[in-house]
């Protein structure tokens, strides 16, 4: 495993274990025992960074993380998030207390505003985060799903150490403003939907997988049938490059992210131990200039085609 260091000295593995699925809720989840084993296996493979949220399975994901990492706390970076309807001062204080209890810890390494809420003053939220940092309840003030303007407003109140945006070969919106701003201001970038909720694994275009009618991804933008067809060229290219490197398509999608300047860690969630082991290998993949150029070109063409389709 390889590691990156945030501006404040917190060291995170280049692959972060995403724990959204482990809470159930929108996801069809394995047993808690299986998921505890997945987290512990990730730790054994060198992953020290674990990402959850109070909203994942109504706190159940945090409980699983707390159970799995008990006894390993000093060697881990635990990140969690406060929900957008809990961004007033008193609500944040209540949320962090409950998250700490579920996580079985007395501090969180990275604490995110999960989504911005325009109805609650950002000043109140970020000043409360600064208080939590000063009191030692959190080490790093962080935000998720913020645009550049919101990020600048937050930075005017308190130093933001990390941001969690959606980023993949199928969603590159942050490249225009957010990623350059983060590079210029030393803000860590931990990406989610790193394999586009499974599309870039090839499971749907090549493996023949289909979504159940109850799957929350039904109707999501990238899973619309007309967009799935537009994505085929990119998915096949990822598979071609994966075959050339003798790895899985998911590893290529993750490796591409880790080749982007400014990306600190790619968040990847899985309940499958073999997929986890594959994902970890992505940190060692060296994509060629030709690989990167082809992925860049086809990715941009695919995103443009999807955008035009929505026109």
N, C-alpha and C positions, 0 to 999 in steps of 0.2 A: 504494500500500500504506500501511497505517497500522500503528503500533507501540505496544506497551505496555512498561513498564519494571518489572522485578522489584524487590523491596525492596533488593537489593544492587547495583542499577544495570545489570544485564544487560537489554538491549533486544531484545524479540522481536516479529517481525511478527505481526499479528493472525491470519494464516493460517500455520500450521506445516505444512511438507511432511512427511507421514507416510511412512516408508520401509519399513514392514513388508512390503508386497507385493513390493518390489524384491529381497528376499532369496530369493524362491521359497519353498521349504518347503511350507506349507499352500496357498499361492497359486499359480495358474498365471501365470508371469511372462513378460514380454517379454525380449528379449535384453538383455544388460548395456549394450550401446551405446545402445539405445533408452532405457533407464532413466537412464543417465548424462546423456543429452540432456534428459530430463524434469527432473532435478535442476537442471541448468544453466539451463534455461528458467525454472524457478521462481525461481532467483536473479535472472535478468534482469528478471522481473516484479516484483521487490521483496521476495520472500520471503527472509528472512535466517535463518529458524529451521528446522532439520532434525532429525527425530526418528527414532532407530533403537534397536537393542538387540542385545546379544550373542546373544540367542536367535533373532533373525530370520534364518532360513536358515543357522543355525549360524555366524553371523558374516559371511555373504556380503553382507548388507545394509550392514553397516559398511564393508566393502571398497568397495562401489559408492559410498557417500557419500564416502569418503576420496579415491577417484579423481576423482569429479565436482567436488569442491570444492578440489582441489589448486590452490594459487595464489590462492585466495579466502578462505583461512582467517580472516584478521583481520577480514573483513567478515561472518562467519557466526556463528551460534549453533548449536553442535552438541550435541544431547542424546542420550545412550545410557543403557542400563539393565543392571544386573547381575541375573542370574537368581535365582529364589528358593532354588535348591539351592547357591548360591555366596555365602551371606551370612555365613559365618564369616570372621574377619579375614584369614587367609592366602588363602582363596579369593577374597575381594574384591580383595586386592592383586594376585593373579594375573590376575583378570578385567580389572581396569582397565588393566594393562600390555598385555594382549592386545588390548583394545579400542583403545587408543591406537595400537598398531602398525597395526591394520587401518584405522583412521581417518586415518593418516598425520599425526598431530598430537601435541603434547606436553601438551595439556590438553583437558578436556571442559568445556563451559560449564554443562551441567546433567546431573547424574548421578543416576539414579533407582534405588531399590529397586523392581524390576519388580512383584513380588508379595510380600506378607508371608509369612514362614515361621514358624509358631508353635513349631517344634521348635528354632529357633536364637534365642538371646536377642537381643531388639531392641537392648539396650544395647551388645552387642559390635558389632553391625552399624553403629549410628549413631555410635559412638565411632570406628570405622574410617573412616567417611565424613568425620567432623570432621578426622581426621588427613590425609586426602586433600585436603580443602579448605585446611587450614593449610599443606600442602606445595605448594599451587598446581597439583596435578594435576586438580582440579575447582574450578570457580568457585561452583557452586550445589549444595547438598545438596537432594535431592528424593526423593519417594516416589510410588508409583503403586498404585492399588487399595487404599488404606488407608481404613478407617473412621475416624470421629472419635476414638474411644478410642485407636486405634493412633497416629493423628496427634498426639494430645496426649502420648502416651508418648514419641514421637520428639522432639517439641518440648521435652520436659523434659531432653533430652540435648544437642541441638544445634538451632540455628535452621534450620528447613526453609524453603527459599525457594520451592518449587513442588511442586504435586501434579498427577498425571495420572489423572483419573478417567474412567469411561465416563459420557457425558452427551449426551442428544439429546432430541428431541420424543417419543421412544419409551422413554426411560430417564431418569427424573428423580429417582432415589433420593438423589443428593447434595444436593438442595435442602433436605432436612429438617435435617441436622446438619453435613455436611462443608462445603458452600458458605458458610453463615453463619460457621462457625469460621474459614475461610480469609479471608473479608472482614474479620473482626474482628482477625485477626493478620497481615494483610498478606502472605498466602501466595498466590503466583500459581497460577492454575488453567488448565491446558492440557488440553482435553478430547479424548478419543478416541472412536471410533465416532460421529463427529459427524453422519453421515448414516445411522446404524444399519446399517452394513455394506452399504449400497446400497439399502436399502428405501425411504428417503425421497427417492431420486432418481426414483421412479416407474417404474423399469425393470421391476419385477416385476408391479405392479398395472395399469400403463398400457401399458408397452412390450412386454409379452408375453414378457419374458425368463424363463428357467427355470434352475435350478441343475443343473449336471452331477452325476451320481451320485457323482463323486469329490470334489465341492466340500465343504470342511470345514464350510461353513455349513449343510449338510444336517443337520437335526435340532436346530440351534440354536434357542433359545427363540422368537425373533421370526420365524423362518422356518417354524415348524410350520404346516401348512395351516389349522388352526382359528384360529390367531392371525393369519395373513396376512389372513384374511377380516375379523377385527376391526379390522385396520389400514387397511382400504380407505377409510373415511370420512376419516381424517386425511391419507392420501396424496393423495386427490382434492382436499382443501382446500389442501394445499401447492401442488398443481398449479394450482388456481384463482388463488391469490395470486401464484404465479410468472407466470402469463399476464397478470395485471393489471399487473405490474411489468416485463413483457417480458423475463423472465430464466428460468433453468432451475429446476426444483424443488430441486435440490441447493443452489443459491444461497440460496433462501429458508430451507432447513433450517439452513445455516451462519449466515446473517444473524440468525436467531432466537437462536442461541447467543450471538452477539456482542452482542446486545441485553440479555443477562442480566447483571445487576450482579455483578461479581466474576470474570467469565470473562476471562482474559488472552489466550488464543489458542485457535482451533479447529484441531485436528490433522486433516488430510484427506489421504488417500493416493490416488494415481491413477497409472496408467501411460499415460494418454491425455492428450496435450498440449492438446486442445481442452477437455476436462473441467477441466484445470488452469487454463486461461485463464478459464473460467467461474467456477471456485471463487474466484479472486482478486477477481473483481468483487463478491463478496458483501460485502466490507468497506465498500462504498459504498452499499449498499442501506439505505434508511430505511423500515423497516416502520411503518405507521400504528398508532395506538392500536387501531383496529378489527381490523387484521391480528393484532396481538399478543394481543388479547382472544380472538379466534376460535381462534387456534392454541392458546392456553393451555387454553381450554375443551375443545376436541375432543381435544387431547393427553391431558388428564387423564381424560376419558371413555374414551378408547381404552386407556390403561394400566390403568384400573380394570377394564375388560371382559376384558383379557388375564389380569389377576390373578385375577378371579373364575372365569375359564375353567379355571384351574389348581387353584382352590379347595381 
